């Protein structure tokens, strides 16, 4: 089954008309995208957009053989003119199956938002799933993996999580991002975010063969995300696992009775996390890393270190000299060994404090130094290390 992406952008395209944002300002040349429309084997057109016939011609195709035009979502703005010779465009009721004269079979997939997804099976048996902008399957039953999924990956990463949980996305599924808008800067940043979700983007006019082998982005199993206060490091860490189901969020900060500011911070983190994630409040990280199970997100190592230093009395100079330092080294070594041996996907967050003001107290300097050592040891066991500055993620490794 041959799939030509006549457009890969949001319904208004990228750049958006008259939008002054930075992402739109740099979305030029190969990063510019028309509204998403898919041509399947020259016989099926999924979504009708302005200039579809011209886009097909630029890609070396024609719409003359199209026998069915299906829409996936309500189209705002003026009506799109139907090119001469094309059948009337329409949407199929959820759950209905169509068999085209070309031999393709189409199933209308219900969504959790206005619109319809389409599962397309070729005469040879290759399977494609196409979802509209902002759409995710409405509680899909278990299905066997699709050969290709074309969806709003940047806008609805949880759709990938649902499909992975249901078996619709497997290790060999080629996930293509479309409906790309200005929420993510184009170019390397878009590619990096998509790769973290196991997806990729292609330019407008690209023709893909559904079911043909294509290397799926290699996801790092262990990632450390560093950053200063309010740098966006936790958001970056959460984003990396947004497309995966049943994530275990490990909160090392615990609760602080009577601290309204801390409660507000914890509340903001909880609101951002998908409802399918499970939270564990603990600093006993080694046992979790030793177990098999779904991905872990540890937030954060600085609070884990605070707890570890509390346990060994590291804040007191005498206790530190009398065995506290050795005890902390042992606890850190246990954690690092668990990271090295874990079979789970792991994303951990930590503070980068070495570039700030030197603390005025010996205990403060000790914490800064020990966190720097912990970060370095932890990073050495990770396939990918990121530094987040002003919301921008810089890749240090991987």
C-alpha positions in Angstrom: 0.0 0.0 0.0 1.4 3.3 -1.1 0.7 6.4 0.9 1.4 10.0 -0.3 1.1 12.8 2.2 -0.2 15.7 0.2 0.1 17.9 3.3 1.3 17.2 6.9 0.3 20.4 8.7 -2.5 21.6 11.0 -5.8 22.5 9.3 -4.6 26.1 8.9 -1.2 25.0 7.7 2.2 26.0 9.0 3.1 28.8 9.1 -0.4 30.0 10.2 -1.6 32.9 8.1 -0.7 36.3 9.8 0.7 34.5 12.9 3.7 36.5 14.4 5.0 33.6 16.6 8.6 32.4 16.5 7.7 28.9 15.2 5.7 30.4 12.3 8.5 32.8 11.5 11.0 30.0 10.9 8.6 27.5 9.3 9.9 28.2 5.8 11.1 26.0 2.9 11.0 22.3 3.9 9.5 23.2 7.3 6.4 24.8 5.7 3.4 22.4 5.7 0.0 22.5 4.1 -3.1 21.0 5.8 -2.9 17.3 6.1 -4.4 15.1 3.4 -3.5 11.5 2.4 -3.7 9.8 -0.9 -3.8 6.0 -0.6 -2.8 4.0 -3.7 -4.2 6.7 -5.9 -7.7 5.4 -5.1 -8.6 6.8 -1.7 -8.3 10.4 -0.5 -8.4 11.0 3.2 -9.3 14.7 3.9 -9.9 17.2 1.2 -7.8 20.3 1.5 -7.3 23.4 -0.7 -4.9 22.7 -3.5 -5.1 18.9 -3.2 -4.9 18.3 -7.0 -1.8 20.6 -7.3 -0.2 19.0 -4.3 -0.7 15.6 -5.9 0.8 16.8 -9.1 3.8 18.1 -7.4 4.3 14.7 -5.8 4.1 13.0 -9.1 0.5 11.7 -8.7 -3.0 12.5 -10.0 -6.4 12.4 -8.4 -8.0 11.0 -11.5 -8.2 7.5 -10.0 -9.7 8.5 -6.7 -12.9 6.5 -6.0 -13.6 7.6 -2.5 -13.0 10.9 -0.5 -13.4 10.6 3.2 -13.3 13.4 5.7 -12.1 12.9 9.3 -13.1 16.1 11.1 -15.3 19.2 10.7 -13.6 21.7 8.4 -13.8 25.3 9.5 -13.8 28.2 7.0 -15.1 28.4 3.5 -16.1 25.2 1.7 -13.2 23.5 -0.1 -13.9 23.3 -3.9 -14.2 19.7 -5.0 -11.8 19.1 -7.9 -13.5 18.0 -11.1 -14.1 14.2 -11.4 -13.8 13.5 -7.7 -16.7 11.8 -5.8 -18.5 13.7 -3.2 -16.6 14.0 0.1 -18.2 12.7 3.3 -17.7 11.1 6.7 -18.5 7.6 7.6 -20.5 6.8 10.8 -18.5 5.2 13.6 -18.1 1.5 13.2 -19.2 1.3 9.6 -17.1 -0.7 7.1 -16.6 0.1 3.5 -15.1 -2.0 0.7 -13.8 0.1 -2.2 -13.8 -1.0 -5.8 -10.0 -0.9 -5.6 -10.1 -3.7 -3.0 -9.3 -1.5 0.0 -11.3 -2.1 3.2 -12.1 0.9 5.4 -13.3 0.9 9.0 -14.5 4.1 10.7 -12.9 4.3 14.2 -14.7 6.2 17.0 -12.8 8.9 18.7 -12.9 10.8 22.0 -13.3 14.1 20.2 -15.3 15.4 17.2 -14.2 13.5 14.1 -13.6 10.1 12.8 -10.5 8.0 12.4 -10.0 5.5 9.5 -8.4 2.1 9.6 -7.5 1.2 6.0 -6.5 -2.4 4.9 -5.0 -2.9 1.5 -5.9 -5.8 -0.8 -2.6 -7.4 0.3 -3.4 -7.0 4.0 -1.2 -4.0 5.1 -3.0 -1.9 7.7 -2.9 1.8 8.2 -4.6 3.9 10.9 -5.2 7.6 10.3 -6.4 9.9 13.0 -7.6 13.5 12.7 -6.2 16.6 14.5 -6.7 16.4 18.2 -8.1 12.9 17.9 -7.5 9.7 19.9 -9.3 6.4 19.8 -12.2 6.2 22.2 -11.0 3.3 24.4 -9.8 0.9 21.7 -10.2 -2.8 22.2 -7.2 -5.0 21.8 -6.0 -5.0 18.2 -2.9 -6.4 16.5 -0.2 -3.9 15.6 -0.8 -1.6 12.6 1.9 -1.4 10.0 1.6 2.4 10.1 -0.1 5.0 12.3 -0.6 8.5 11.0 -1.7 10.8 13.8 -1.5 14.1 15.7 1.5 12.9 17.7 2.6 16.3 19.0 -0.9 17.4 20.0 -2.2 14.1 21.4 0.7 11.9 22.5 -1.7 10.1 24.8 -3.3 8.6 21.6 -0.1 6.7 21.2 -0.2 5.6 24.8 -3.7 4.2 24.3 -2.7 2.4 21.1 0.4 0.9 22.7 -1.7 -0.3 25.6 -4.2 -1.9 23.3 -1.5 -3.5 21.1 -2.1 -1.3 18.1 1.4 0.1 18.1 4.2 -2.5 18.2 8.0 -2.4 17.9 7.8 -2.4 14.1 4.9 0.1 13.7 5.9 3.2 11.7 4.4 6.2 13.5 4.1 9.3 11.3 3.3 12.7 12.8 0.9 14.9 10.9 -1.4 17.9 11.7 1.8 19.6 12.8 1.1 23.1 14.2 3.2 25.9 15.6 3.1 24.6 19.2 6.5 22.9 18.6 9.3 24.7 16.8 10.0 23.1 13.5 13.3 21.5 12.6 15.6 19.7 15.1 13.4 20.4 18.1 10.3 18.8 16.4 12.4 15.8 15.3 13.8 15.4 18.9 10.4 15.5 20.5 8.9 13.0 18.0 11.8 10.6 18.3 11.3 10.5 22.1 7.8 9.3 21.4 8.9 6.7 18.8 7.6 8.8 15.9 8.9 10.8 12.9 7.8 13.5 10.5 8.3 13.7 6.7 8.0 16.7 4.3 4.8 17.4 2.3 4.7 15.3 -0.8 6.5 12.3 0.6 5.4 8.9 -0.6 5.7 6.0 1.9 5.1 2.3 1.4 3.0 0.9 4.3 4.5 -2.2 5.7 7.9 -1.6 4.2 10.7 -1.9 6.8 11.7 1.4 8.3 14.0 1.9 11.3 11.8 3.0 14.2 13.4 5.7 16.3 15.7 4.1 18.9 14.3 5.2 22.2 16.9 5.6 25.0 16.1 3.3 27.9 17.6 5.5 30.6 17.5 9.3 30.4 18.6 12.0 32.9 17.1 15.5 32.5 19.0 18.2 34.3 18.1 21.9 34.7 17.8 24.8 37.1 14.8 26.0 39.0 11.8 26.5 36.8 13.8 25.6 33.7 11.1 23.3 32.4 13.0 20.1 33.2 10.0 18.3 34.7 7.8 19.2 31.8 10.5 17.8 29.4 10.7 14.6 31.4 6.9 14.1 31.4 6.8 14.9 27.7 9.2 12.0 27.0 6.8 9.4 28.4 3.5 11.0 27.4 3.1 8.4 24.6 3.5 5.4 26.8 0.9 3.7 29.0 1.0 2.9 32.7 3.9 5.1 33.7 4.9 5.0 37.3 5.7 8.5 38.6 8.0 8.3 41.5 7.8 11.5 43.7 10.7 11.7 46.1 9.6 14.9 47.8 6.8 13.4 49.9 4.3 15.6 51.7 4.9 18.6 54.0 2.2 19.2 56.5 1.1 22.8 56.6 3.2 24.0 53.7 0.7 25.5 51.3 3.4 26.5 48.7 4.6 22.9 48.5 1.1 21.6 48.2 0.5 23.9 45.3 3.7 22.7 43.5 2.7 19.1 44.0 -0.8 19.9 42.7 0.5 21.4 39.5 2.6 18.4 38.8 -0.4 16.1 39.3 -2.6 18.1 37.0 -0.1 17.7 34.2 0.2 14.0 34.5 -2.1 11.7 32.5 -4.7 9.9 34.6 -3.4 6.5 33.5 -0.1 7.2 35.4 0.4 5.8 38.9 2.2 7.8 41.6 4.4 6.4 44.2 5.8 8.7 46.9 9.1 7.1 48.0 12.8 7.5 48.2 13.4 3.8 48.1 14.4 3.8 44.4 16.6 0.7 44.2 13.8 -1.8 44.7 11.7 -0.1 42.0 14.6 -0.2 39.6 15.2 -3.9 40.3 11.6 -4.8 39.5 10.3 -5.3 36.0 7.4 -3.2 34.9 6.3 -0.1 33.1 8.4 3.0 32.6 9.6 5.0 35.7 9.7 8.8 36.0 11.7 9.8 39.0 11.3 13.5 40.1 13.7 14.3 41.5 17.2 13.2 42.5 17.9 16.4 44.5 15.1 15.6 46.8 16.2 11.9 47.0 19.7 13.2 48.0 18.1 15.5 50.7 16.4 12.4 52.2 19.6 10.4 52.0 21.6 13.1 53.7 19.0 13.4 56.4 19.3 9.6 57.1 23.1 9.7 57.6 23.2 13.0 59.4 25.2 14.6 56.7 24.2 18.2 57.6 26.3 18.0 60.8 30.0 18.3 60.3 30.8 15.9 63.2 28.4 13.2 62.0 29.6 13.6 58.5 33.3 13.0 59.5 32.3 10.2 61.9 30.8 7.9 59.2 28.1 10.0 57.5 30.1 10.5 54.3 30.8 6.8 54.0 27.2 5.9 54.6 26.1 8.4 51.9 28.6 7.0 49.4 27.2 3.5 50.0 23.6 4.6 49.5 24.5 6.5 46.3 26.5 3.5 45.0 23.4 1.3 45.6 21.2 3.6 43.6 23.8 3.9 40.7 24.1 0.1 40.6 20.4 -0.2 40.4 20.3 2.2 37.5 23.0 0.2 35.7 21.1 -3.1 36.1 17.5 -2.0 35.6 15.5 -3.4 32.7 12.9 -0.7 32.9 12.6 2.4 30.8 13.7 5.3 33.1 13.5 9.0 33.0 15.0 10.9 36.0 15.0 14.6 36.8 17.7 16.4 38.8 18.7 20.0 39.6 21.8 21.5 38.1 23.1 23.7 41.0 26.8 24.0 40.2 26.5 27.2 38.2 24.8 29.3 40.9 25.9 31.2 43.9 28.3 29.3 46.3 26.2 28.5 49.4 27.3 30.4 52.6 27.1 27.4 54.9 29.3 24.3 54.9 26.1 22.1 54.8 24.9 24.0 51.8 28.2 23.6 50.0 28.2 19.9 50.9 24.8 19.4 49.4 25.9 21.2 46.2 29.0 19.1 45.9 27.2 15.8 46.6 24.5 16.6 44.1 27.1 17.3 41.5 28.7 13.9 42.2 25.4 12.1 42.1 24.4 13.7 38.8 27.7 12.7 37.2 27.5 9.1 38.4 23.8 8.8 37.4 24.5 10.4 34.0 27.3 7.9 33.3 24.7 5.1 33.4 22.2 6.8 31.0 22.1 6.5 27.3 20.8 10.1 27.0 21.4 13.2 29.1 19.6 16.5 28.6 20.2 19.9 30.0 17.1 22.2 30.0 17.7 25.9 29.9 14.9 28.4 29.7 12.6 25.6 28.5 15.0 24.5 25.7 16.5 21.0 25.9 20.1 20.7 25.0 21.4 17.1 24.3 24.6 16.4 26.2 24.6 12.7 25.4 22.7 10.4 23.1 
